Amino acid sequence: MKKVLFATTALVATAGVAAADVTFGGYGRFGIIHVEGAPNETTITSRFRLQIDATAESDSGIVFGARARIQQDNDGIAGDANLVGEDASSISGIYRSDRFENGINGVRFFARSGGLEVGVGNIFGAIDSMPGMYPVELGLTGLSYDYILNGAGAFSSTYDSDGNGAAGRNGVEIMYSMGDLSAHLSYQELDTVPGNGIMDGDRIEGYIAYTFSGWTVALGLQDSDIATDTELALTVGGSVGIADLTFGYADNGTQGDAFAITAAFDVGAATRVTVVVLDQENYADTVYGVGVNHDLGGGTSIRGGIQNNNAGNTVADLGVRFNF
């Protein structure tokens, strides 16, 4: 990712000088997506994401910072008097009036020292951040991420890229890493928002992970008031020959148990192939798919994928992504 870095020396009324770093990065993507059974089965898909990371370091070495995103997908519609874009899933076509695309999303603030980090605001969430939860991204768009153990964040706390304005959901998390060991604990209080199907409740979740001999094992647990949330997740990831493999299991409450296998391997110097399989009790069909990522250099790539989704329908996409 190419970054535009502003190292600024702030002159303030009081004596002293503060050094701050502001980093801009992100990506754009565009192409076509096909969803079997949708009103318009084949449509154009696009996304633009600009991520802003700002940090400042105290004299004692503590780093304070914040992350925010500006993102818009082409599946939004104009809503309300402010003509903000209301988010919709490109797979299901269901609009969510609680998620607005134009403007800055909910901000995550943090303080970090050594291997310890405390975050507040639009938190990452422990289970959604644990190793092996997002081992691959299928195709251009991820194809709804049906192959992710926690329902792509639907069954646990997650960083919301196009959350409700600059406030977003509020939570708190503690992250720690030392050598091959990492751990993450998070808490989030949810409020019912019309149109998103989320109920009131608290989420307390955590994971611990350890890497040895090239393999990473992670265990995540969650205590949630929401019956459909993930209660336990276990992932194991490593390499065998040319293939990077990840195995996963999750107890997703009333959604049932989920089992997943993903594999990724290089074909030549510039092409990477991914394969996914996931079976969850409440899904109508087993999810399986294959994706291809061909690197064009300079942060650009051609990406495509095809998947049998959890409803048994074929979804596919193809297009270009450029990172900046």
N, C-alpha and C positions, 0 to 999 in steps of 0.2 A: 504494500500500500504506500503510495506516495503521500507525503504529508507536507502541509504548509505550516511551518512552525514560527510563531511569533514569540521571541524571547524579549519581553518588555521590561523596562526599568521604570517603575511607577514613581513619579514625583508627587508627593503628597504634602499637605500643609504642615504635618508634623515632621520632625527630623527623622531620617532613616530612609532606606531604600528597600523595596520589595521586588523580587524577581518572580515572574509568573510565566508559565508556558501554556499556550493555547494551540491545540492541534486540531486540524480539520482533515477528515477523511471520509470514505464511504464508497458507494458504488452506484452504477446505473445498470439497468437491464431492460431488454425489450425483445419481443418475439411473439410466438403464437402458442396458444394452449387449447387442447381439445378435451372436453369433458363429456363422456358418453351419457346421454339422457338429459343433459341440460337444455334449457329453451333455445339457446344459441350454442351449439356444441363446439364450434371452433371460433375463437375470438383472439383479438390482440391482447397481450399482457405486457405490462411495464411497471417498473418501480424506480424511484430515485430516492436515495438515502444519503443524507449529509449528517455525519456524526461530529460532535464538538466535544472535545475533552480539554478541560482546564485544570491546571494544578499550580499550587504554590507551596513552597517549603519553608518551614519555620527555622529559626536559628538552632533549635534543638534537633532538627532533622526529621520532624514529623511532616509528612506530605498531606496536604488538604486538597481536595479536588471535587469535580463534578462532571457528569456526563449527560448530554442531551442529544436528541436526534430531531432532525426535520425530515419527514418522510411522506411520500405520496405514491399510492398505487393507482392504476387506471381503473380500478373497480369501484372507486368512490362515487358518491352522488352529492350534489349540492343540497344542504339541509339547513333549516332554520333561517332566521333573518340575516345571520352573519355570513351565509353562503359558504360555510365550512364544509369540507368533504367528509361525509360519513363513510366509515369503513365498511367493506363487504368482503367476504371470502370469495376468492376467484374460483374456488372449487364448488361451494354450495350455492353461491349467489345470494346468501342471506345477509342483509344489511344490519349493522350493529350501530344503533344511534348513540351508544355510549362512547364510541371510539372515533375521534376526529383526526383527520390526516393533515390538514393545513396548519402549520405552526409548530412550535416546539412541544415535544412530548413531555411526560412527567420526568423530572430531573432526578438522577441518583447522585447523592452527595457522599463523600467518604473521607476518612482519615486513615493514613497508613504509616506504619513504622516497622521496618524489618519485614518479617513474615506475617504480621498481624494487620488486618484491615477491618474497619467498622464502616458499614454503609447504611444510609437511611434514605427514605423516599421511594423512588421507583426501583426497588431492589432486584437483584438477579434471581434470588430464590435458591435455596440449597439443592433440592432435588433436580430442578431444571438445569443447574450448573454442574452437576456431578459428572466426573469422567465417564464416557461411554454413553451418555444420554443422547447426544447428537453426534454420532461417529461419522456420518456422511450427510451430504445434502444432495438429494436426488434431482437430476435434471436442472433446468433453469430456475424454477420457482420453489423446489422442494416438494411439489405435488401434494400439498396439504399436510405433509409430514405424518402420514398415517402410520409410518413405521417406527415412530418414536414411542418409547415405553410409557411416558406420562401424558400421552395425548397432546404432544407438542405444547406443553405448558398448561393445557386445559385442566389438568388434575393436580396442579401444584402452583406455587407462586412463580412468576416469571417477569422479566424485564419487558415492559410493553412499549414497543417502538412507536405506536401511534395512539398512546393513551390520552385520557381526557384532559386536554390543555396542559398548562405548566404545573399543575398540582399532581395529577395522576393518583395512583394508589400509594398509600404510605405504609412502609414497613421498616424493619431494622434487621441487620444481619452482621454476623461476625465470621470472618474468614481467616484461616491460619494455615501456613505451610512451612515445613522445615524438612529440607532434603527430599526424601521420597514419600513423605507423609503429608497429607493435606486434609483439612476438615472445614466444614461450613455449617453454621447454624443460623436459621432465619425465622422471623415472626412477621405475620401480616394479618391485619384485620380487614375483612371484606364487608362492603355494604351493598345491599341490593341496588342494582341499576336497571331501570326498565330497558328491555330489549336484549340483554346479554345472558339471561338465564342463570346468573350467579346469585346465590343466596347469601344472607348474612352469616358470618362465622369467622372463627380464628383459625389460622394455620401456623403450626409450629413444626418445623422440619429441619433435618440435618443429615449430613453424610460424612463419612470418613473413608479415605482412599489411601492405598499404599502401592507403590511400584517396586517390583523386584524382578530381576532377570528379564527385563524388557516387557513384562506384563503388568497391567494395572487392574487392581480389584477395588471396587467401590460399593459401599453399602449405604443406602439412604432410607430414613424412616420419617414418617409424618403423622402428627396427631392433628386431625382436622375435624371441624364441625360439619363439613360437607361430605355427604355419604359417597359421592362419586370420586372423591380424591384418592390419589395414590397413598397407600399405607406403607408399602415397602418396595424398594427397588434394589436390584443387585446387578452389577455389570462386571464383565471381565473382558479386557481388550489387550491385544498384542499382535505380533507378526509371526506368520508361518511361511517361510519361503518368500515369495513375492507378494503375498497377500496380507493386508492388515485386517484382522478379524475382531469383531466385537460380539459378545453373547450377552443377552440381557433377560431379566425376569422382573415383572412388577405385579404386585397385588393392588389393583386399582379399585378397591372398594366394591361398590355395587356394579361397577363396569366389568368386573371379573378379572381373572389372571391374564397376563400378557407375556408372550415369549417372543424374542426377536433375535435374529442373526443378521449381521451386515458384514460385507466384505468389500474391499477396495484394492485394486492392483493397477500397476502401470502397464500400458501397452505401448512400447516404444518410448521415446524421450519426452513426448509432449501430450500424450493421451492417457487419461485415467478412467477406469471403468469401475462403477459401483453396483453392488447387488444387495437388495434388501428383502427380508421375509419377516413378517410379524403375524402372529395369531393371537387374538384376544377374544375372550368368551362371548362378549356381547356384540361383536362384529358379525355382520351378515356373511362375510367371506374373509378368507385369509388374504392379507396384504402381501403382494410381492411385486418387485419391479427391478428395472435395470436403468442405469444412467451413464452418460458419457460426457467427459469434460476434456475438450481439446484446447490446449494452451497456445495462444497466438503470439505471446510475448508482450511485454510492456504493460502487464496487468489486464490484458484482454483475453477473452476465451469464448469459444462456441460451446454451448451446453444444451443437452437434451435428455429426456427420459421418458419412460413409459411404465405405467403402474396399474395393477389391478387394485382398486381402492377397497375400503372396508365395506362398501355397499355392493361390491362385485362388479363395478363399472370400470371401464378402461379410461384412464386419464393419461395425457401425454403433452409434452411441451418441447419447444425448440427455439433457441434464440442466442443472443449475444449478451455478455456481461463485461463491463469494464470497471476496474477498481481504480480509485484515485485517492 
